[in-house]
Amino acid sequence: MYGNAYIDPNEKSNSITDGEDIQKLNAFESRISNGEKIEPKDWMPKEYRKQLVRMIEQHAHSEIIGALPEGTWITRAPGFRRKLALMAKVQDEVGHAQLLYSAAETLGKSREAMINDLITGKSKYSNVFNYPAYTWADACIIAWLIDAGAIINQVANAKGSYGPYCRALDRICVEESFHLKYGHDNVVTLATGSKIQREMVQAALNRWWPPIMHFFGPSDKISLHTEILMKWKVKMATNDDMRQQFLNMYVPKIWDLGLTVPDSKLMKNNENKWEYTEPDWDEFKRVINGGGPCNAERLAVRRNAEERGRWVRQALLAKDSKYLIPLA
């Protein structure tokens, strides 16, 4: 869900093109079907703008909040080299948020409004960042498998139709590929280490597997808007397709390390598709809507950071300064 906004299935089912200028809409859709990028000053349907703001904003929030569970392990990472690597990774994630907030601002919503919606709980962010990282192995599984899921999502969305978001994702994906290698190296070290290390990383995988299966979101069959959002290239792949891609790529890698996936139903069917235990979508909705084990803690940290940094932002603003929307 890094770049796949959570869309409430209970939203009104009215056509999302109601009230739009048909000629402009046809020209807009023709540009997208021809592979053109939509830029900030171009005409776009209201719902296209709305869904993009929600998607990019949630992605930015996820990068900011996602730095927290890993950031707590910087001082406790085993060895100076891994401390430095994790510090660099966390710094990258915060930098990704800055790129994404800038991209979202081109659609007309200010960064201040986005941050305010985050810390008040109005805006959503990825479910996976509302769980605790109990051990070093948890931080390693996050860096490998959560980032793996994020890359699948981001590589797909980098081929979307909105120029500023695609350009931001191109840069982010390059850096995320290094994060993936970092996480994989850590997991390999634990999985091939002592008995205690192997048990620790297996326990972490067991804890994180349900949130990982939630990561791409519920089946798009429950969304009334999936078809047109795919047509507009706001969504580039369905949640189920991305989940299948993740399983295809990473279940064999998990098995190669001698680790087990905590799902007795996980197997390939006759159509070469993965079958698995249906994730608990009630838990997903509870977590995404603020009821997860670390929701309150994560937002409290962000509210505290916002308050403590307010004087810096005020000091940087001249009395006659004007707000400028980034061109991205």
N, C-alpha and C positions, 0 to 999 in steps of 0.2 A: 504493500500500500504506500510505499514511498511516493510514487508518482501516480497512483491510482486512487483518486479521491473516493472516500466512503460516501456512497449515495444512499440515503435513507429509502428503503423500499416502500415506506409509507407516504412518500411524497405524492402530491396530487398528480393524477394521470392525464391532465390536459396536455394537448399537443404542445411541444416545446417550440413550435414555429408559429403559434398563433400570434396574429398581429404584425407579422413581419412583411416587408415589401417583397412580393414574390419575384419581381425582376432582379432586385438586389440579391435575394437569397439564391436564385438560380445562378447568377454570375459568381457568387461566393462559392457555391458548391462546385461549379465548373473549374474554378481556379484550383480548388483542393484536389479534384479528381485528376487534374493535369500535373499535380506534383508541386504546385507553387506554395510558397510559405506566406502565411498571413502575418502582416506587420502591425505594430500598435496603432498607426494612423488609418489603417484600412477599415472599411465597413465590415461589421461582423454581427451575426444574430445575438440578441440579448442572452439567450441560453448558452451559446458558445462562450461568450465572455464570462458568464456566471460560473459555468463548469470549469473553465480554465483557471479562474481565480481560486476556486475551491481546491482544485487539484494541486496547483503550484504552491499555494499557501500551506496546504497540509503537508506537502513534500518538504517545504522549508522548515515547518515546525518539527517534523520528524527528524531532520538533520540536527536541529538544536537540542531537542530532548534526547535524541539518540546518543549524543555525546556524554550524557550523564552516567548511565550504568557502566560504560567503559572508563570514563574519566576517574571514577572512584578507585580504579585499579592502577593508576599511573604510579603512585608511590609504593604499591605493593607488588608490582610486576617483578618476576624473578630475574634479577640481573639488570645491570645498567643499560645494556643494549636493548632489551625489551622495553624498559621504561622509556627510552628515547623514541623507539618505534611507536609505542602506544601514544605518547605525547604528540607525535607528528600526525598520527591518524586522527586523534580527537581535534587537533587544530584544523585539519582538512575538512572534517565534518562541519565545523562551525563556518568555515569559509564557503562550503557548499550552500549553507543556509543563506549567506549574504548574496550569493549569485541568484538564488531562487527568489528571495524577497525582491530583488531588483527586477527580475523578470515579471513577477506578479504585479509590481507597481506600475508597469507599463499598461496594465489593464484598468488602471484608475483607482485602485485601493492603496492607501498609504501604508507604509511599513508600520507606523505607529498604530494604525487601526488593526493591522494583522496581529501585532504583538499583543495588543489589548484583548483581542478575541481569544488568543491563546491562553493568556494568564487568567482570564475570567472563565475559561472552560467552554466558551462558545464554539471555538474551532476545534476540529479533531486533529489527531496525529496518529501515527502507526501504532497498532495494538502492541507490538512486540516490546516497545520501550516502557511498558508499564509493569514489567516483571523484574524481580531483583537478581543481581549477579552475585550469588553467594560465594563462589570460589573463582580462582584464576581460570579454571576450565570454562566457567560460564562466559567470561570475557573472550576466551578463545573461540567458543562456539558462535558467539555473536559476530565476531570479526570474520569468521569463515562463512557460516551458513546464512546468517541474516544479510550480510553484505552480498552473498551469492544471489539471494532472492531479489535484493535491491537492484543488482546489475541487470538481471533478466528484465525487470520492470523498466529500468531506465534506458537500456539499449533499445527496447521496443518504442518507448515514448520519444526517444531522440529522433525518430523517423516521423514524428507527428507533423501537424500543420502549422503550429504557432512558432514563428521564427525565434523570438527571444528565449522561449523555453527550450527549444531544440539546441540552440547554441550553448546555453548553460549546461544542458545534459551532455553535450559532446565533451566538454572539459571535465565535468564531474565523473563521467564513465572512465576516463583515462586514470584519474586518481583512485577511483574505486577498484580498479583492477589491481593496483598495488596493495590496497587494503585486503583484498581477497587472498593474495599470495601471502601476506603477513599472517592472516588468520589461519590459512591452511598449514603454514609452517609450524605455528604454535600447536595446532591439533595433532599434526604428525608427531611432533616431539613428545606430546603426552601419550598418544596412542601406542608409541613404540618404546615408551619408557618403562618405569617400574610398575609393579602390580598396583600400587597405590595411585600412581598417575593414570593408569588405564581405567581404573575404577572411577576416578574422579571425572575424567572426560566422558565416560559412558553415562554417569549420573547426570552430568550437565546436559548431554544430548537428550536424555529422557525428559528432563525438565523443559527443554526448549522446543521439543518436537511439536506439541500442540500449538504453541504460539506461531511456530514456523508454518504449520498447515493453515493457520488463520491468516497468515501474512498477506496473501494475495486477495483476500476478501471473499465473500460468499459468491456462489455461482451467479453469473450475470443473467440467468434465466429469471431471477426475481426482479430485475431492473427493467422498467418499462422503456428506458431511454437508451439502452445499450446500442441498438441498431443504428440510430441516427448519430450517436456520439462516435461510433466506429466509422460511419460514413464521413463525418467531419474530421476524422483523424485526431480527435481529442483522446480517445482510447484507441490503442493500436493492437491490442490483443485482449481476449476475454480473460477473466480471472482464472477460469478453469484451464485454459490453454497454457497460461504462464505457470500454473501449479504443476501441470503435466511436464512442462519443459524443465522445471526445477527438479522434479523427481527423476526424470531421465538423466539429467546431468550429474546429480549429486548422490543419489542412493547407491549407485555402484562405487563411487569414491568412498562413501562411508563404509560399505562392506569391505572394500579393499584394505581398509585400516584395521579390520578385525572388530569393528564396532557393530552393534545391532540397532536397527530402527525399532523403536517401541510401538509397533503396530502389527499385530498378528495377522491382520487382513491384507497387508501390503503385498501386492503381487501384480504381475502383468496378466491381462486377460487375452482372449483369442484375437482381439483387435489391436494388440500391442499397446494397450492403454493401461495405465496404472489404476488398480483398484485399491481403496484404502478405507479405513474407518472414517465415517463422515464426521468432520470436526464439530465440536459443540458450538453451534452458532449463537446460542443464547449467551454463552460466556463471552464470545467475541463482541456481541452487542453491548454487554455489560461493561466490558473493559473499554471499548472505544467510546462509550458514553460516560466515562468517568468513574467506573466502579472497580477498576483493577487494583491489585495489591500495592502498586506504587504510584497511582495517578496523583493522589494528593501530595505526595512527597515531591514528585517531579515538578508539578506546577508551583509548589511552594518555593522550590529552588529558583525557578524562573522569575517568580514575583519578587523574590528577594534581590536577584540580580538586577531586575528592572528598577527597583527603588534605589539600590545603592549606586547605580550608574546614571541616575537621572541628572545629577549635578554636572556630569561630564557633557551630556547632550545639551544641557542648557548653556553651559559655558561656551560651547562651540557655535551656538546660534547667535548671529548678530541680530540686532533689533530690526534691521531692514532686510533681513534675508528672506528669500522667497523659496517655497517648496518647488522643486523641479522633478518632473517624472523622468526616470531614466529612459534612455533610448534602447538600451539592451540590444 
